[in-house]
């Protein structure tokens, strides 16, 4: 997978764009994400139903993964079962 790839959730409406990617499986709602939405929707896992917000970036603790949410949904993002968190904005320098 390379930066710029757009992935769709099999469990909800979430769509993300890959900014940075490692070797694990990107999941949403407990189901793997793919380039195309499957014909049969996967069940939304209750442990992965925190939801996604449009325009937010999601990262892992190591910084190996960064995903940009382009369409929100009910499922939450994870990599190999480990939840991703929203990336905090960098503080601007003080101007005195």
C-alpha positions as CSV (number, residue, x, y, z in Angstrom):
1,X,0.0,0.0,0.0
2,X,1.3,3.5,-0.8
3,X,0.5,7.0,0.2
4,X,-2.5,8.4,-1.6
5,X,-4.4,5.1,-1.6
6,X,-8.1,5.5,-0.7
7,X,-9.6,2.7,1.5
8,X,-13.2,1.9,2.2
9,X,-14.7,0.2,5.3
10,X,-16.5,-3.1,5.0
11,X,-18.5,-2.4,8.2
12,X,-19.6,1.3,7.9
13,X,-19.4,4.4,5.6
14,X,-15.9,5.4,6.7
15,X,-13.4,6.1,3.9
16,X,-9.8,7.1,4.5
17,X,-6.8,8.2,2.5
18,X,-3.4,6.7,3.4
19,X,-0.8,9.4,4.3
20,X,1.8,7.1,5.8
21,X,1.6,3.3,6.0
22,X,3.5,0.3,7.6
23,X,3.1,-3.4,7.1
24,X,0.0,-4.2,9.2
25,X,-3.7,-4.6,8.2
26,X,-5.8,-1.4,8.4
27,X,-9.2,-2.1,9.9
28,X,-12.4,-0.1,10.6
29,X,-15.1,-1.4,12.8
30,X,-13.2,-4.6,13.4
31,X,-13.1,-5.5,9.6
32,X,-10.2,-5.0,7.1
33,X,-10.5,-2.0,4.8
34,X,-10.1,-2.4,1.0
35,X,-9.9,-0.3,-2.2
36,X,-13.6,-1.2,-3.0
37,X,-16.6,-1.6,-0.7
38,X,-17.7,-5.2,-0.6
39,X,-21.2,-6.2,-1.7
40,X,-22.0,-7.7,1.7
41,X,-21.4,-5.4,4.7
42,X,-19.5,-6.9,7.6
43,X,-20.9,-6.6,11.1
44,X,-19.7,-3.6,13.1
45,X,-17.7,-4.9,16.1
46,X,-18.9,-3.2,19.4
47,X,-15.3,-2.8,20.6
48,X,-14.5,-0.8,17.4
49,X,-17.6,1.4,17.2
50,X,-16.1,4.8,18.4
51,X,-16.7,6.5,15.0
52,X,-14.5,8.6,12.8
53,X,-14.6,12.3,12.0
54,X,-14.2,13.9,8.6
55,X,-11.0,15.8,8.1
56,X,-9.2,14.3,11.1
57,X,-5.9,12.5,10.9
58,X,-5.5,9.2,12.8
59,X,-2.1,7.9,13.9
60,X,-0.7,4.9,15.8
61,X,1.6,5.3,18.8
62,X,4.8,4.6,16.8
63,X,4.0,7.1,14.0
64,X,4.2,4.3,11.3
65,X,0.6,4.9,10.2
66,X,-1.3,8.1,9.4
67,X,-4.7,8.1,7.8
68,X,-6.9,11.1,6.8
69,X,-10.6,10.5,7.2
70,X,-12.4,11.7,4.0
71,X,-15.8,10.2,4.8
72,X,-17.0,9.7,8.4
73,X,-18.7,6.6,9.7
74,X,-19.6,4.6,12.9
75,X,-16.6,2.3,13.0
76,X,-13.3,3.3,14.6
77,X,-9.9,2.8,12.9
78,X,-7.3,0.3,14.0
79,X,-4.2,-1.5,12.7
80,X,-3.9,-5.2,13.5
81,X,-6.5,-4.7,16.3
82,X,-4.7,-1.8,18.0
83,X,-6.8,1.4,17.9
84,X,-5.6,4.6,16.2
85,X,-6.0,8.0,17.8
86,X,-6.6,11.4,16.4
87,X,-3.5,13.4,15.7
88,X,-3.1,16.6,17.7
89,X,-2.5,19.9,16.0
90,X,1.0,21.3,16.4
91,X,1.0,24.4,18.5
92,X,2.0,27.6,16.7
93,X,5.0,29.5,18.0
94,X,4.3,32.4,20.3
95,X,4.5,35.8,18.7
96,X,5.5,38.5,21.1
